[in-house]
């Protein structure tokens, strides 16, 4: 097994590294770190340089990320919704990721690959928010080098332990290969199960934009809760009368009040989570706005904005 692996890595090693990283960063649930660690450990065993592995991994990651960036630039919010629908890590689609990028911008891409689920969403957001391509490549490329470098350094430092583990797997024969395959399957199943639980959490009744408009025209209008970050609110404004989620505890006293929660995220994920939490606190009439802020804007409805002086401050 070790001889076969060495022969395979010697002949196709860089192409295999490139392909695995490209698939991983492209969204296919194939973990790229273990192959990078093994490839660098085997290179040390053969007394070969590891910089070609770093170069291949960096170029593959940068290519995949640039494709996400271009997709986000062209398709915007629709691309973000697609990521959330197909991702095995749907928690990456909620507002925490958007808040990180809103706060730190392109520099957040340097560490994006170390934050579960951030990479694809972060690079797509960079395109959606029209981050200049040069700036994107500079920060994302730095992040790709750092991410691949840590994996390769791990293989270099612990190459003896890695090779011993490979020898142990070799001694187990088919059982060893089975252990690796089972571990990979368990990894994918665990991600899929987390996705199912997340999507189940989002299943609740929505309120349409037309229904919300009708309620707002009546006496006793509903309480509108905006769960986006403060930076996003200041940048784009909010639905008239909406309050930030951080102020809800001070404003809501009647658990029978009609409450509508909205966000600007795929599947109304953040809004649904907040609505679920409010229901657990005893609020009976809580619904997310179907389509979120995007649906409101698509109907050409007005927005409220912060005073100019407060935005400058």
C-alpha positions in Angstrom: 0.0 0.0 0.0 2.8 2.5 0.9 4.7 1.6 -2.2 1.6 2.0 -4.3 0.7 5.4 -2.6 4.3 6.6 -3.2 4.1 5.6 -6.9 0.7 7.3 -7.3 1.9 10.5 -5.6 5.2 10.5 -7.5 3.3 10.2 -10.9 0.1 12.1 -10.3 0.6 13.7 -6.8 0.3 17.4 -7.8 -2.7 16.7 -10.1 -4.4 14.7 -7.3 -3.7 17.5 -4.8 -5.1 20.1 -7.3 -8.2 18.0 -8.0 -9.0 17.2 -4.4 -8.6 20.9 -3.3 -10.6 22.1 -6.3 -13.5 19.8 -5.5 -13.4 20.6 -1.7 -13.3 24.3 -2.2 -15.9 24.0 -5.0 -18.4 22.6 -2.5 -18.1 18.9 -3.0 -17.9 17.2 0.5 -14.4 15.8 0.0 -12.1 16.9 2.9 -8.9 18.2 1.4 -6.7 18.5 4.5 -6.0 14.8 5.0 -4.7 14.4 1.4 -2.5 17.5 1.8 -1.1 16.2 5.1 -0.4 12.7 3.6 1.1 14.2 0.4 3.5 16.4 2.3 4.5 13.6 4.7 5.2 11.3 1.8 7.2 14.1 0.1 9.3 14.3 3.2 9.8 10.6 3.2 11.0 10.7 -0.4 13.2 13.8 0.5 11.4 15.9 -2.1 10.4 19.6 -1.7 6.9 20.4 -0.6 6.5 23.9 -2.2 5.0 22.3 -5.4 2.3 20.9 -3.2 1.6 24.3 -1.7 1.5 25.9 -5.2 -0.9 23.3 -6.6 -3.2 23.6 -3.5 -3.2 27.4 -3.6 -3.9 27.6 -7.3 -6.8 25.1 -6.9 -8.3 26.9 -4.0 -8.0 30.3 -5.7 -9.6 29.0 -8.9 -12.6 27.5 -7.0 -13.0 30.7 -4.9 -12.8 32.9 -8.0 -15.6 30.9 -9.6 -17.7 31.5 -6.4 -16.8 35.2 -6.6 -17.8 35.5 -10.2 -21.0 33.7 -9.6 -21.8 36.0 -6.7 -21.0 39.0 -8.8 -23.3 37.9 -11.5 -26.2 36.2 -9.7 -25.9 37.8 -6.2 -28.5 36.8 -3.7 -29.8 34.0 -5.9 -26.4 32.3 -5.7 -26.4 32.6 -1.9 -29.8 30.9 -1.8 -28.4 28.1 -4.0 -25.5 27.6 -1.7 -27.8 27.2 1.3 -30.0 24.7 -0.5 -27.2 22.4 -1.6 -24.7 22.9 1.3 -24.1 20.1 3.8 -23.3 23.0 6.3 -26.4 25.1 6.0 -25.6 27.0 9.3 -23.0 28.8 7.1 -25.9 30.5 5.3 -27.2 32.5 8.3 -26.4 36.0 9.2 -23.2 35.3 11.2 -21.3 34.8 8.0 -22.8 38.0 6.5 -22.0 39.8 9.7 -18.4 38.8 9.6 -18.0 40.0 6.0 -20.0 43.1 6.7 -17.6 44.0 9.6 -14.3 43.0 8.2 -14.8 43.0 4.4 -12.2 41.4 2.1 -9.6 40.9 4.9 -11.9 38.3 6.5 -11.1 36.0 3.5 -7.6 35.5 4.9 -9.1 33.3 7.7 -12.3 32.2 5.9 -11.1 28.7 5.2 -10.5 28.1 8.9 -14.2 29.0 9.7 -16.5 26.1 8.9 -18.8 27.0 6.1 -17.5 30.5 5.6 -15.3 30.0 2.5 -18.0 29.5 -0.2 -20.4 32.1 1.3 -17.6 34.6 2.0 -16.2 34.4 -1.5 -19.8 34.7 -3.0 -20.5 37.7 -0.8 -17.3 39.3 -2.0 -18.7 39.1 -5.6 -22.2 40.1 -4.5 -20.9 43.2 -2.8 -18.7 44.1 -5.8 -15.3 43.8 -4.0 -12.7 44.7 -6.6 -11.2 41.6 -8.2 -7.6 42.6 -7.4 -8.5 43.1 -3.7 -10.3 39.8 -3.7 -7.5 37.9 -5.2 -4.9 39.5 -2.9 -6.8 38.5 0.3 -8.2 35.2 -0.8 -4.9 34.1 -2.2 -3.2 34.9 1.1 -5.9 32.9 2.8 -5.4 30.0 0.4 -1.6 30.0 1.0 -2.1 30.1 4.8 -4.8 27.3 4.8 -2.8 25.0 2.6 0.5 25.9 4.3 -0.8 24.9 7.7 -1.9 21.5 6.4 1.4 20.9 4.6 3.3 22.0 7.7 1.4 19.5 9.7 2.4 16.8 7.3 6.1 17.9 7.4 6.3 18.1 11.2 4.4 14.9 11.9 5.6 12.9 8.8 6.9 10.1 11.0 3.5 9.7 12.7 1.6 10.0 9.4 3.8 7.3 7.8 3.4 5.1 10.8 -0.4 5.4 10.6 -0.2 4.5 6.9 1.9 1.5 7.7 -0.7 0.5 10.3 -3.5 0.8 7.7 -1.4 -1.2 5.3 -0.9 -4.0 7.9 -4.7 -4.1 8.3 -5.1 -4.7 4.5 -8.6 -4.3 3.3 -9.8 -3.6 6.8 -7.7 -0.5 6.9 -9.1 0.7 3.6 -12.6 0.0 5.0 -11.8 2.1 8.1 -10.9 5.0 5.9 -14.0 4.7 3.8 -16.3 4.3 6.8 -14.8 7.4 8.3 -15.5 9.4 5.1 -19.0 8.1 5.0 -19.6 8.9 8.6 -18.3 12.4 8.0 -20.7 13.0 5.1 -23.7 11.4 6.9 -23.0 13.6 10.0 -23.0 16.8 7.8 -26.2 15.6 6.0 -27.9 15.0 9.3 -27.0 18.4 10.6 -28.5 19.8 7.4 -31.7 17.9 7.9 -32.0 19.2 11.5 -31.4 22.8 10.4 -34.0 22.6 7.6 -36.5 21.1 10.0 -36.0 24.1 12.2 -36.9 26.5 9.4 -40.2 24.8 8.7 -42.8 27.3 9.9 -45.6 29.4 8.5 -44.4 32.5 6.6 -46.2 35.8 6.0 -46.2 37.3 2.5 -45.3 40.9 1.6 -49.0 41.5 0.6 -50.2 40.2 4.0 -47.7 42.3 5.9 -48.8 45.4 3.9 -52.4 44.7 4.8 -51.6 44.3 8.5 -49.5 47.5 8.5 -52.5 49.5 7.2 -54.7 48.4 10.1 -54.8 49.7 13.7 -52.5 47.7 16.0 -49.8 47.1 13.4 -47.5 44.2 14.0 -44.1 44.5 15.6 -41.5 44.2 12.9 -38.1 42.8 13.9 -35.0 43.2 11.7 -32.4 40.5 12.6 -29.7 41.8 10.3 -26.5 43.3 11.7 -26.4 47.0 12.6 -23.9 47.6 9.7 -26.3 46.1 7.2 -29.2 48.1 8.5 -27.2 51.3 8.3 -26.0 50.5 4.8 -29.3 49.6 3.2 -32.0 50.9 5.5 -35.0 48.9 6.9 -38.7 48.3 6.5 -40.5 51.3 8.0 -41.1 50.9 11.7 -38.9 47.8 12.1 -36.7 47.6 15.2 -33.4 45.8 15.5 -33.5 42.4 17.1 -31.2 43.6 19.9 -34.0 45.9 21.2 -36.8 43.3 21.2 -36.4 42.5 24.9 -37.1 46.1 25.8 -40.0 46.6 23.4 -42.1 43.4 23.6 -44.2 43.0 26.7 -47.4 41.4 25.3 -46.8 37.7 24.2 -50.1 37.8 22.2 -48.7 40.6 19.9 -48.4 39.9 16.2 -44.7 39.7 15.4 -43.0 39.6 12.0 -39.3 38.8 11.7 -37.3 39.4 8.6 -33.7 39.2 7.3 -31.8 39.3 4.1 -30.5 35.7 4.0 -31.3 32.5 2.1 -34.4 30.6 3.2 -35.1 33.3 5.8 -32.8 31.2 8.0 -31.9 33.9 10.5 -35.5 35.2 10.7 -36.8 31.6 11.2 -34.4 31.0 14.0 -35.3 34.1 15.9 -39.0 33.4 15.3 -38.5 29.9 16.7 -36.7 31.4 19.8 -39.6 33.9 20.4 -42.1 31.1 20.2 -40.2 29.2 22.8 -40.4 32.3 25.0 -44.2 32.2 24.7 -45.0 34.4 21.8 -47.8 32.7 19.8 -48.1 34.8 16.7 -44.6 35.0 15.2 -43.9 34.6 11.5 -40.9 35.2 9.2 -41.4 37.4 6.2 -41.4 35.1 3.1 -38.5 36.2 0.8 -37.2 38.6 3.5 -36.0 42.0 2.6 -35.4 41.1 -1.0 -39.1 40.3 -1.5 -40.0 43.7 0.1 -37.7 45.5 -2.2 -38.9 43.5 -5.3 -42.4 44.9 -4.6 -41.0 48.4 -4.9 -42.0 49.3 -1.3 -40.4 52.1 0.7 -37.5 51.8 3.1 -36.5 53.8 6.1 -33.0 55.0 6.6 -30.8 56.3 9.4 -30.2 60.1 9.5 -27.2 61.1 7.5 -25.3 62.4 10.6 -25.7 59.1 12.5 -24.5 57.1 9.5 -21.3 59.3 9.3 -20.8 58.8 13.0 
